[in-house]
Amino acid sequence: MANPLISIIIPTYNRPQQAVAAVQSFLRQTYQRFEVIVVNDGGTQEVGPAVSALDDPRIRFVSKLNGGLASARNYGLRLAQGEFVTFCDDDDDVYPQRLELHLAHVEAAGAAISFCNAHIVTGRRTRLFFGHAPQPSFTGLFCRRNPPVHAFLVARECIERAGGFNERLRVCEDYDLWLRLLPRYRFDYFHLPLVRYVRHPGAMSNDLPTMSREICRLAENYVRVHTAELPPEFLQKFRRLMLLRQGKRQLREHDFLGSLMTAYEWLTAAWSRPRTPNAS
């Protein structure tokens, strides 16, 4: 479809200045056929006038009771009219050619779900999220990492068919959605960094133990459901990876006895041979 409409959904909570900056990064886009839906998730009412002052007819501002990121994104999805959708948290932003270049790549690849590279900004330090192009599959990437949500450009119907974000999850709701979509669709990757992922003190993404625990839980559930489709060698490596993450969490939480027991399990897993499907 020529010049498809892109819906941009920006949840916000008590950060009016950051929300305005996120919206402005889309207003500077070289691709102009988009709509921005800002969802105030039960936060301060100051954000409404601040966003409205941008005075652009493509911006829609809505408020709802607080329900978390998944709830706010689903609320925006129900209002979205675009063929494609992308998300952006209110403390992140994108580069001016983000929509133009990513959409051109998606159309050339014939992809329904694509994610691009990103710059991670921590204080004064900026680095690439992906140093090398990953294989956009569970075994090649999603068993280990979760790309920033605003790096994705997705055909809206794919998310709707999957039922949207799981509102019972307070963290990693985007990771959960990608895992549910992986068996249904081919994922595509664009190596150009087109977005900025800003790490702020106090952000949920900085709660490393909680994030690690939830990512491991979701990844292990995916493996449990899809074990028959995964190579035995990968399953052995995955087991070691999960034990390594568990041990790191235990050390951060000063559970030294638990970390020693996990280290023993890791060594046992490292020395065991992968079982083939016909093994007894």
matplotlib code that plots the C-alpha trace (Angstrom):
import matplotlib.pyplot as plt

x = [0.0, 1.4, 2.0, 0.4, -0.8, 1.4, -0.1, 2.4, 1.2, 2.9, 1.8, 2.7, 2.6, 3.6, 6.2, 4.7, 8.0, 9.4, 6.1, 6.2, 9.8, 8.8, 5.9, 8.2, 10.6, 7.8, 6.6, 10.1, 9.8, 10.6, 7.6, 4.5, 1.6, 1.1, -1.0, 0.3, -1.9, -0.8, -2.3, -2.3, -2.3, -3.9, -1.1, -0.9, -3.4, -0.6, 0.4, -2.8, -2.3, 1.4, 0.7, -2.2, 0.1, 2.0, -1.1, -0.9, -4.1, -2.3, -2.0, -4.7, -4.6, -6.6, -6.8, -7.6, -7.4, -4.0, -3.5, 0.2, 2.0, 0.2, -3.2, -2.2, -0.8, -3.9, -6.0, -4.1, -4.3, -8.1, -8.0, -5.4, -6.3, -2.9, -2.0, 1.3, 1.9, 4.9, 5.2, 7.4, 7.7, 7.5, 11.2, 12.5, 12.7, 13.4, 15.6, 14.0, 14.2, 13.0, 9.6, 10.7, 13.7, 12.1, 8.9, 10.9, 12.9, 9.7, 8.0, 11.1, 11.4, 7.6, 7.7, 4.8, 7.0, 10.4, 12.7, 15.6, 18.9, 18.9, 21.3, 21.3, 21.9, 23.2, 24.2, 26.8, 27.5, 25.9, 26.3, 24.6, 22.1, 23.2, 26.9, 26.3, 23.1, 21.3, 19.2, 15.6, 14.4, 14.1, 17.3, 19.2, 18.1, 14.9, 16.2, 18.8, 17.6, 14.5, 14.9, 13.4, 9.7, 10.0, 12.4, 9.5, 7.3, 4.4, 1.3, -1.5, -3.5, -0.8, -1.0, -4.8, -4.9, -2.6, -4.9, -2.6, -0.4, -1.0, -2.3, -1.6, 2.2, 3.7, 7.1, 8.3, 4.8, 6.4, 8.7, 5.7, 3.9, 6.9, 7.2, 3.5, 4.0, 7.2, 5.6, 3.0, 5.1, 8.6, 10.4, 12.7, 15.7, 17.0, 20.5, 20.4, 19.9, 16.8, 15.7, 17.2, 16.7, 17.4, 18.1, 17.0, 17.6, 14.5, 13.1, 11.5, 14.1, 16.8, 15.2, 17.6, 16.5, 12.8, 13.4, 15.8, 13.4, 10.4, 12.3, 13.6, 10.1, 8.7, 11.6, 11.4, 7.6, 8.3, 10.9, 8.5, 5.8, 8.1, 10.7, 10.0, 10.8, 14.2, 17.5, 18.9, 22.2, 20.3, 18.2, 21.4, 22.8, 19.5, 19.6, 23.1, 22.0, 19.0, 21.2, 23.8, 21.1, 19.7, 23.1, 23.7, 20.3, 21.2, 24.5, 22.9, 20.4, 23.3, 21.9, 25.4, 24.3, 21.8, 24.4, 26.7, 24.0, 23.2, 26.9, 26.9, 23.9, 25.5, 28.7, 26.5, 24.6, 27.9, 29.4, 26.3, 25.8, 22.7, 20.0, 18.6, 14.9, 15.3, 17.4, 15.9]
y = [0.0, 3.4, 5.9, 3.8, 5.6, 4.9, 5.1, 6.1, 5.3, 7.1, 6.2, 8.8, 9.1, 12.2, 13.3, 16.1, 17.5, 14.2, 13.3, 16.6, 15.8, 12.3, 13.7, 16.4, 13.8, 12.4, 15.8, 16.2, 13.1, 13.2, 10.8, 12.8, 10.4, 9.4, 10.0, 10.3, 9.0, 10.2, 8.1, 9.7, 6.7, 8.3, 10.8, 14.5, 16.6, 19.0, 16.8, 17.5, 21.3, 20.7, 18.2, 20.3, 23.4, 21.6, 22.4, 19.6, 17.9, 14.6, 14.5, 12.9, 13.1, 10.8, 10.1, 6.9, 5.5, 4.2, 0.6, 0.4, 0.3, -2.7, -1.1, 2.2, 0.7, -1.4, 1.7, 3.5, 0.4, 0.5, 4.1, 3.6, 3.8, 3.1, 0.1, 0.1, 0.9, 1.8, 2.6, 5.0, 5.5, 9.1, 9.2, 8.0, 9.6, 8.8, 10.2, 12.3, 9.6, 6.8, 6.3, 7.0, 4.6, 1.9, 1.9, 1.7, -1.3, -3.0, -2.6, -3.8, -6.9, -7.6, -7.8, -7.5, -7.2, -5.4, -3.9, -1.6, -0.9, 1.7, 3.9, 3.3, 6.5, 6.2, 9.6, 10.9, 7.5, 6.4, 2.9, 0.7, -1.8, -4.3, -4.3, -7.0, -7.8, -10.5, -13.4, -12.2, -15.5, -17.0, -19.0, -16.2, -13.3, -13.4, -16.1, -13.5, -9.9, -7.8, -4.9, -1.5, -1.4, 1.8, 0.0, -2.0, -1.2, -3.7, -4.3, -3.4, -6.5, -8.8, -7.3, -7.3, -11.0, -11.8, -10.0, -7.1, -6.6, -8.8, -6.3, -8.6, -8.0, -4.9, -5.4, -7.1, -6.9, -6.1, -9.1, -11.3, -10.0, -10.6, -14.2, -14.8, -13.4, -15.3, -18.6, -16.9, -14.4, -13.9, -11.2, -8.8, -6.8, -3.4, -2.7, 1.1, 2.8, 5.0, 5.4, 6.5, 4.3, 6.6, 4.9, 7.2, 6.6, 5.1, 3.7, 0.3, -1.0, -0.3, -2.8, -5.5, -8.4, -7.9, -7.5, -10.5, -12.7, -11.9, -12.3, -15.7, -16.8, -15.8, -17.3, -20.6, -20.8, -20.3, -23.1, -25.4, -24.9, -25.2, -27.7, -30.1, -27.4, -26.4, -28.1, -30.2, -28.2, -25.0, -26.4, -27.2, -23.7, -22.2, -24.1, -22.8, -19.3, -19.4, -20.7, -18.0, -15.3, -16.9, -17.0, -13.3, -12.4, -14.4, -12.6, -9.2, -10.2, -11.5, -15.1, -16.6, -20.1, -20.1, -18.8, -21.6, -24.2, -22.6, -22.6, -26.4, -26.9, -24.8, -26.9, -30.1, -28.7, -27.6, -31.1, -33.0, -33.9, -32.6, -35.2, -36.1, -36.5, -40.3, -40.4, -42.4]
z = [0.0, -1.0, 1.8, 4.6, 7.7, 10.7, 14.2, 17.0, 20.5, 23.4, 26.9, 29.6, 33.3, 35.3, 32.8, 30.7, 29.5, 28.4, 26.7, 24.7, 23.6, 22.5, 20.4, 18.9, 17.7, 15.6, 14.4, 12.9, 10.8, 7.1, 6.6, 7.4, 7.0, 10.7, 13.7, 17.3, 20.1, 23.5, 26.3, 29.8, 32.1, 35.1, 35.6, 36.0, 34.1, 33.1, 30.2, 28.3, 27.8, 27.2, 24.3, 22.9, 22.7, 20.0, 17.8, 15.3, 14.0, 13.8, 17.6, 19.7, 23.5, 25.7, 29.4, 31.3, 34.7, 35.7, 34.5, 33.5, 30.2, 28.7, 29.5, 28.0, 24.8, 24.3, 24.8, 22.1, 19.8, 20.1, 18.8, 16.1, 12.5, 10.8, 8.8, 10.8, 14.4, 16.5, 20.2, 22.1, 25.9, 27.0, 28.0, 24.6, 21.2, 17.5, 14.8, 11.9, 9.3, 11.6, 9.9, 6.3, 6.3, 8.4, 6.3, 3.1, 4.5, 5.6, 2.2, 0.4, 2.7, 2.6, 6.4, 8.8, 11.9, 11.9, 14.4, 13.9, 15.7, 18.5, 20.4, 24.2, 26.1, 29.7, 31.1, 28.6, 27.1, 23.8, 22.4, 19.8, 21.1, 18.5, 17.5, 14.9, 13.0, 15.0, 13.7, 14.4, 15.9, 19.4, 19.2, 17.5, 19.7, 21.8, 24.2, 25.3, 24.6, 24.2, 21.7, 22.7, 22.1, 19.9, 17.6, 16.2, 13.3, 13.1, 10.9, 13.4, 12.4, 13.7, 17.2, 17.2, 16.2, 19.0, 21.5, 22.2, 25.3, 28.4, 31.0, 33.9, 33.3, 34.9, 33.2, 30.0, 28.4, 25.1, 25.3, 26.0, 22.9, 20.6, 22.0, 21.2, 17.7, 16.9, 16.0, 13.7, 11.7, 10.3, 12.1, 10.1, 11.3, 10.0, 11.3, 11.0, 14.4, 14.1, 17.7, 21.1, 24.2, 27.2, 30.5, 33.4, 37.1, 38.7, 35.5, 35.6, 33.1, 35.7, 38.2, 36.9, 39.2, 38.4, 34.7, 34.6, 36.6, 34.3, 31.0, 32.2, 33.2, 29.8, 27.9, 29.8, 29.2, 25.4, 25.5, 27.4, 24.8, 21.8, 23.0, 20.1, 17.6, 19.2, 18.6, 21.5, 21.4, 21.8, 24.7, 26.6, 26.0, 27.0, 30.3, 31.0, 30.2, 32.5, 35.4, 34.7, 35.0, 38.1, 39.7, 38.9, 40.5, 43.6, 43.9, 43.5, 46.3, 48.5, 48.4, 48.4, 49.3, 46.5, 44.0, 44.9, 44.4, 41.0, 40.1, 40.8, 38.5, 35.8, 35.9, 35.7, 32.7, 31.1, 31.3, 30.2, 26.6, 24.7, 24.5, 21.0, 20.5, 20.4, 23.6, 26.5]

ax = plt.figure().add_subplot(projection="3d")
ax.plot(x, y, z, "-o")
ax.set_aspect("equal")
plt.show()
